Amino acid sequence: MSLEKRDYDAIVVGSGPNGLAAGILLQQQGLSVLIIEGKDQIGGGLSTQELTLPGFKHDVCSAIHPMAVASPFFKTLPLSDHGLEYIYPTLAAAHPFDDGTAAVLDHSIQKTAAHLGLDGHTYQSLMESVTTAWRLIDKDALGPLRFPSHPLAMAGFGLKALTSAAQFVNKFKEKHARGLFGGMAAHSIQPLNNLSTTAIGLVLMATGHLKGWPVPKGGSASIASALAGYFKSIGGVIQTGTFIADLQQLPSAHAVLFDVTPKQLLKIAGHKFSNIYRWQLERYRYGMGVYKIDWALDGPIPFKAAACLEAATIHLGNTFEEIADGELKTSKGVQAEKPFVLLAQQSLFDQTRAPAGQQTAWAYCHVPNGSTQDLTGIIEKQVERFAPGFRDRILARHTMDTAQMEAHNPNYIGGDINGGILDIGQLFTRPALRWSPYKTSAKGLYICSSSTPPGGGVHGMAGYHAAKQALKDIFKIEIN
């Protein structure tokens, strides 16, 4: 099919992992593709900066990347040729308790189970089943709702994943397995009694066992740099420092893909949409936000549990019940006094992140959407609870409330880093109820952000599927 000449075959607005993935797939098909980024630096949530003191490299947003190494699309790209190197901590994650013990997510299912007491056999049986299924269903699960390639495996996984974490946790009897699972499920950023909150917990544990939870050497920006480097090596063009507020700003193209959430898409192109599609986007719901701190430290965090020094990712929440209580309160607009804190200590394993003998640390907790309350004291109290003497290690700190998170990345509406709540009401209908969630009601305009399936995370699969849809619709190219 012959198309009339345009400035570009396709334009992608936004250079987060989904925008870069979309641009790459389109460019791989021999099209001319332009990626436009509003900031001076590419990457969206993939950003690394010296936020505190010189020589201390902090990941501004995303930090630990199990989904990047597990991504079905990213695995096909020669990113190591463009400078990307992953470092794998001894343990994927650790979850300390008040008594000084910790549950751990080891690469080995058997080693993880061995530390879970009476729940060890249950955990091993469960995760052997889940990891076996995940190998078969990852491509289908990380995409739009469709008939799966392995329906029995998908059904078995789905029966578990669609339950609430509050219900699923009752498979375990003791605090270690219950707390470990609760910390994983809390990545869903919603009350743990919501349906489908089990899904993210199982996926994160499965990827920990199958791939690990690595840190990219030099910072998360190195992932964006590698993706952009590959994109440009195959002929793609990137333009930075150009914030798009209106379609009129764009060069001509046959397809435009937006790595933005519904709120921005309405501002840019709402006048092009049908009434029903515009109405659906206006009703799109955003979830809880985050309050984030980065620290420059004079040494490692002095955790009571020794296992915490073998993991880059630490879940601070104590028992499942405490985590669930905090997430429920926060979702209702009440800030928890003991919030679940997700902490990363990349520099323990990546010596490029801090001066010799010193460390960086990164942490956030969930807050009501749009909250600008200063939670520095609350978060540091939670760290101190499991690591007495932590405050004495602080050389400098940098904080970001929800408004500052959104200013850094406009996709983080009200501090929501998932591009919209991933509850059962928006799991399969994000951002609107349509046969293809990536197509807008206007021909040639697509949405490719985390506000489409499969949602948040650095995996690029939303961008991949949106580009795949555009290739089929506009360019008559089918990708299997």
Stockholm file with secondary structure:
# STOCKHOLM 1.0

chainA/1-480         MSLEKRDYDAIVVGSGPNGLAAGILLQQQGLSVLIIEGKDQIGGGLSTQELTLPGFKHDVCSAIHPMAVASPFFKTLPLSDHGLEYIYPTLAAAHPFDDGTAAVLDHSIQKTAAHLGLDGHTYQSLMESVTTAWRLIDKDALGPLRFPSHPLAMAGFGLKALTSAAQFVNKFKEKHARGLFGGMAAHSIQPLNNLSTTAIGLVLMATGHLKGWPVPKGGSASIASALAGYFKSIGGVIQTGTFIADLQQLPSAHAVLFDVTPKQLLKIAGHKFSNIYRWQLERYRYGMGVYKIDWALDGPIPFKAAACLEAATIHLGNTFEEIADGELKTSKGVQAEKPFVLLAQQSLFDQTRAPAGQQTAWAYCHVPNGSTQDLTGIIEKQVERFAPGFRDRILARHTMDTAQMEAHNPNYIGGDINGGILDIGQLFTRPALRWSPYKTSAKGLYICSSSTPPGGGVHGMAGYHAAKQALKDIFKIEIN
#=GR chainA/1-480 SS CCCCCCSEEEEEECCSHHHHHHHHHHHHTTCCEEEECSSSSSCTTCCEECCSSTTCCEESSCCCCHHHHHCTTGGGSCGGGGTCCEECCSEEEEEECTTSCEEEECSSHHHHHHTSGGGHHHHHHHHHHHHHHHHHHHHHHTSSSCCCSSHHHHHHHHHHHTSCHHHHGGGCCSHHHHHHHHHHHGGGCSCTTSTTHHHHHHHHHHHHHHTCCCEETTCTHHHHHHHHHHHHHTTCEEECSCCCCSGGGSCCEEEEEECSCHHHHHHHHGGGSCHHHHHHHHTCCCCCEEEEEEEEESSCCCCSSGGGGGEEEEEECCSHHHHHHHHHHHHTTCCCSSCCEEEECGGGTCTTSSSTTCEEEEEEEEECTTCCCCCHHHHHHHHHHHSTTCGGGEEEEEEECHHHHHHHCTTSGGGCTTSSCCSHHHHSSSSSSCSSTTBCSSTTEEECSTTSTTCSSTTCHHHHHHHHHHHHHHSCCCCC
#=GC SS_cons         CCCCCCSEEEEEECCSHHHHHHHHHHHHTTCCEEEECSSSSSCTTCCEECCSSTTCCEESSCCCCHHHHHCTTGGGSCGGGGTCCEECCSEEEEEECTTSCEEEECSSHHHHHHTSGGGHHHHHHHHHHHHHHHHHHHHHHTSSSCCCSSHHHHHHHHHHHTSCHHHHGGGCCSHHHHHHHHHHHGGGCSCTTSTTHHHHHHHHHHHHHHTCCCEETTCTHHHHHHHHHHHHHTTCEEECSCCCCSGGGSCCEEEEEECSCHHHHHHHHGGGSCHHHHHHHHTCCCCCEEEEEEEEESSCCCCSSGGGGGEEEEEECCSHHHHHHHHHHHHTTCCCSSCCEEEECGGGTCTTSSSTTCEEEEEEEEECTTCCCCCHHHHHHHHHHHSTTCGGGEEEEEEECHHHHHHHCTTSGGGCTTSSCCSHHHHSSSSSSCSSTTBCSSTTEEECSTTSTTCSSTTCHHHHHHHHHHHHHHSCCCCC
//
